[in-house]
Amino acid sequence: SAPPPPFSDILGDGVERDERDGTKPPAPHWGNSKYLNLSYQDLGTPYQRPEIMRVLSEARHTLVTLRVAANALAAFPNVGWRGFPNLITLDVSMNRLDSARSLPRAPRLVSLNLTRNELPPTYLLMRGLSRYPRLRVLYLVDNPVSDGDGQLYLDMVAWACPAVDTLDGQSFD
């Protein structure tokens, strides 16, 4: 017969424990993570907030790529004013962001995907995006900012993000 799983609810109290000695499994340690995909985890709900804050706080110094797509986030979780010093790629597509204010500080950010959020065509949005001087790839498609006057949209992006050379998957000069 197959051995029992190492962790199960042996006391019937809803807590998984090691069947050999009754200890709880260790929480994952995220401190050395370079690539983290937390997409489709329902992180926009209050019960998930403490866990996502813990994970992002642990990994913020080492992360290079972070994906938090499709989580119903109305704001990016606050990881402190220092943000993500080594982050190069951030995907927050398919959420409910209506502002760039909550986006983290990330001085090395090169690629930002904000597809399918609720970002309006405002000066404040563009000002928030201008915090990323190294940004070269930007996706804003399927947001209010990218609807309407196409030339105004292009002008706003060119003003706020002069280093961007790819906008919504197309070459941008």
CORDA-V475407 format. One record per residue. N is the residue number from 1. RES is the residue in one letter. PHI is phi in whole degrees, 0 to 359 (* if undefined). Layout:
{{N	RES	PHI} {N	RES	PHI}}
This chain:
{{1	S	*} {2	A	287} {3	P	293} {4	P	292} {5	P	299} {6	P	296} {7	F	233} {8	S	206} {9	D	276} {10	I	286} {11	L	260} {12	G	74} {13	D	254} {14	G	85} {15	V	251} {16	E	284} {17	R	225} {18	D	292} {19	E	292} {20	R	281} {21	D	227} {22	G	80} {23	T	279} {24	K	281} {25	P	293} {26	P	291} {27	A	290} {28	P	300} {29	H	254} {30	W	256} {31	G	301} {32	N	251} {33	S	289} {34	K	259} {35	Y	235} {36	L	225} {37	N	247} {38	L	249} {39	S	292} {40	Y	58} {41	Q	246} {42	D	59} {43	L	286} {44	G	281} {45	T	269} {46	P	302} {47	Y	291} {48	Q	270} {49	R	305} {50	P	299} {51	E	291} {52	I	294} {53	M	296} {54	R	297} {55	V	297} {56	L	292} {57	S	295} {58	E	293} {59	A	263} {60	R	299} {61	H	281} {62	T	252} {63	L	297} {64	V	250} {65	T	230} {66	L	228} {67	R	240} {68	V	229} {69	A	289} {70	A	56} {71	N	235} {72	A	59} {73	L	284} {74	A	272} {75	A	210} {76	F	285} {77	P	302} {78	N	282} {79	V	252} {80	G	100} {81	W	292} {82	R	282} {83	G	63} {84	F	241} {85	P	295} {86	N	246} {87	L	293} {88	I	249} {89	T	234} {90	L	228} {91	D	243} {92	V	240} {93	S	293} {94	M	56} {95	N	237} {96	R	235} {97	L	296} {98	D	240} {99	S	200} {100	A	266} {101	R	303} {102	S	277} {103	L	299} {104	P	286} {105	R	291} {106	A	207} {107	P	297} {108	R	258} {109	L	300} {110	V	246} {111	S	230} {112	L	227} {113	N	250} {114	L	243} {115	T	305} {116	R	54} {117	N	242} {118	E	234} {119	L	281} {120	P	275} {121	P	279} {122	T	235} {123	Y	300} {124	L	297} {125	L	298} {126	M	295} {127	R	298} {128	G	297} {129	L	287} {130	S	290} {131	R	289} {132	Y	247} {133	P	294} {134	R	266} {135	L	298} {136	R	242} {137	V	236} {138	L	224} {139	Y	242} {140	L	234} {141	V	301} {142	D	64} {143	N	232} {144	P	306} {145	V	297} {146	S	268} {147	D	271} {148	G	86} {149	D	291} {150	G	298} {151	Q	291} {152	L	298} {153	Y	302} {154	L	298} {155	D	295} {156	M	296} {157	V	294} {158	A	298} {159	W	291} {160	A	280} {161	C	229} {162	P	296} {163	A	276} {164	V	296} {165	D	243} {166	T	225} {167	L	239} {168	D	55} {169	G	83} {170	Q	244} {171	S	300} {172	F	223} {173	D	238}}
